[in-house]
Each structure stands twice: as C-alpha cells, then as structure tokens.
Amino acid sequence: MVTGEDGKAVLEVIFAAYESAGTGHKVSLPFKTDVDKPYKLWKRE
C-alpha cells in the first residue's frame, strides 16, 4: 500500500530536483518551498 506520506515524500524530491536544476546547486532534504508548481522553481523570473 502507498500512503499519502509516501506521495508527499516523492513530491518533496521532485520540488528539490527542480530547485537544484534552476540554481545549479545541491539542495538538502527536507526541502521547503512556498511555490505551488515545481516548474516555478526552475523557471524563476
């Protein structure tokens, strides 16, 4: 069985990956952000 906590952990890794790709730096976990969509971490204006 997969739980909501499992899904939350996966989303945290996805958001951290986008942040890392956007900044070119390593990102530590747990990752916290206030954006609502991961691509906003990569394509910041």
Steps between C-alpha positions, in 0.01 A plus 500: 500500500611853423411771750457875476831535683668303220352736244613801702857365509500451121376855442768635733769331290346634177487857632859470627616373160342799324658738750840338444462516122398865517780613729773256399564421867445203726179510704467333838195312622254560652427764238254781576354744248198723457447444125199301383652339189850349468583668166481838672819404686680444172366790295519781755464849361 
